């Protein structure tokens, strides 16, 4: 296990956990865009749970690699779906935000396979 893998995984997990907490605590700068994109209010807690589970899975993956791979794939798919949602809502100026969360998770997945 390389130092880069551990650091990138920790950053990705922290960012996913922060994003989940932002939904759980209904941070206006997170939930207002969700409403603008047309994401149903009833999905918000499930989306937060998915991100929180992914964050925990990335950390657990430092000890059990299969869990980390599953969490990484799940989060990559989640944030790719977020990119698609933003584009379908015709807010291209907001695409950078889900990509910002996607990048460390994808890097963690790549470094995990390389390690």
C-alpha positions as CSV (number, residue, x, y, z in Angstrom):
1,X,0.0,0.0,0.0
2,X,1.5,3.3,-1.0
3,X,1.4,6.6,0.8
4,X,-0.3,8.3,-2.2
5,X,-3.1,5.7,-2.1
6,X,-3.7,6.2,1.6
7,X,-3.7,10.0,1.3
8,X,-5.9,10.1,-1.8
9,X,-8.3,7.6,-0.3
10,X,-8.6,9.6,2.9
11,X,-9.2,12.8,0.9
12,X,-11.9,11.1,-1.2
13,X,-13.6,9.6,1.9
14,X,-13.5,12.9,3.7
15,X,-15.0,14.7,0.7
16,X,-17.8,12.1,0.3
17,X,-18.5,12.3,4.0
18,X,-18.6,16.1,3.9
19,X,-21.0,15.9,1.0
20,X,-23.2,13.5,2.8
21,X,-23.2,15.6,6.0
22,X,-24.1,18.6,3.9
23,X,-27.2,16.9,2.7
24,X,-28.1,15.5,6.2
25,X,-27.8,19.0,7.7
26,X,-29.6,20.6,4.7
27,X,-26.9,23.0,3.8
28,X,-28.6,25.5,1.6
29,X,-25.7,25.6,-0.9
30,X,-26.3,21.9,-1.4
31,X,-30.0,21.3,-1.2
32,X,-31.1,24.4,-3.2
33,X,-29.2,23.1,-6.3
34,X,-30.7,19.7,-5.8
35,X,-34.2,21.2,-5.9
36,X,-33.2,23.3,-8.9
37,X,-32.0,20.2,-10.7
38,X,-35.4,18.5,-10.0
39,X,-34.1,15.8,-7.6
40,X,-37.1,14.8,-5.5
41,X,-36.9,15.8,-1.8
42,X,-37.6,12.2,-0.8
43,X,-34.4,11.0,-2.3
44,X,-32.1,13.4,-0.4
45,X,-31.6,11.2,2.6
46,X,-30.9,8.2,0.5
47,X,-28.4,10.1,-1.5
48,X,-26.7,11.2,1.7
49,X,-26.7,7.6,2.9
50,X,-25.1,6.4,-0.3
51,X,-22.3,8.9,0.0
52,X,-21.8,8.2,3.7
53,X,-21.6,4.4,3.0
54,X,-19.2,5.1,0.2
55,X,-17.0,7.1,2.5
56,X,-16.9,4.4,5.1
57,X,-16.3,1.8,2.5
58,X,-13.3,3.7,1.2
59,X,-11.7,3.8,4.6
60,X,-12.6,0.1,5.3
61,X,-10.9,-0.6,2.0
62,X,-7.6,0.3,3.4
63,X,-7.8,-3.0,5.4
64,X,-10.2,-5.0,3.2
65,X,-9.4,-4.1,-0.5
66,X,-12.6,-5.6,-1.9
67,X,-14.7,-3.3,0.2
68,X,-12.7,-0.3,-1.0
69,X,-13.1,-1.3,-4.6
70,X,-16.8,-1.8,-4.2
71,X,-17.1,1.6,-2.5
72,X,-14.9,3.3,-5.1
73,X,-17.0,1.9,-7.9
74,X,-20.2,2.9,-6.2
75,X,-19.0,6.5,-5.6
76,X,-17.7,6.9,-9.1
77,X,-21.1,5.8,-10.4
78,X,-22.8,8.1,-8.0
79,X,-20.8,11.2,-8.9
80,X,-21.1,10.3,-12.6
81,X,-24.8,10.2,-12.1
82,X,-24.6,13.6,-10.5
83,X,-22.7,15.0,-13.5
84,X,-25.5,13.6,-15.8
85,X,-28.2,15.1,-13.5
86,X,-26.5,18.5,-13.6
87,X,-26.2,18.4,-17.4
88,X,-29.8,17.2,-17.9
89,X,-30.9,20.2,-15.7
90,X,-29.1,22.5,-18.1
91,X,-26.7,23.9,-15.5
92,X,-23.3,23.3,-17.2
93,X,-21.7,25.9,-15.0
94,X,-22.3,23.5,-12.0
95,X,-20.6,20.4,-13.5
96,X,-17.3,21.2,-11.8
97,X,-18.8,20.5,-8.4
98,X,-19.6,16.8,-8.8
99,X,-16.4,16.4,-10.8
100,X,-14.5,17.8,-7.9
101,X,-15.9,15.0,-5.7
102,X,-15.4,12.4,-8.4
103,X,-11.7,13.0,-9.0
104,X,-10.2,11.8,-5.7
105,X,-12.5,8.8,-5.6
106,X,-11.5,7.8,-9.1
107,X,-7.9,8.4,-8.3
108,X,-8.2,6.2,-5.2
109,X,-9.7,3.4,-7.3
110,X,-6.9,3.7,-9.8
111,X,-4.2,3.8,-7.2
112,X,-5.8,0.9,-5.4
113,X,-5.5,-1.3,-8.5
114,X,-1.9,-0.1,-9.0
115,X,-0.8,-0.8,-5.5
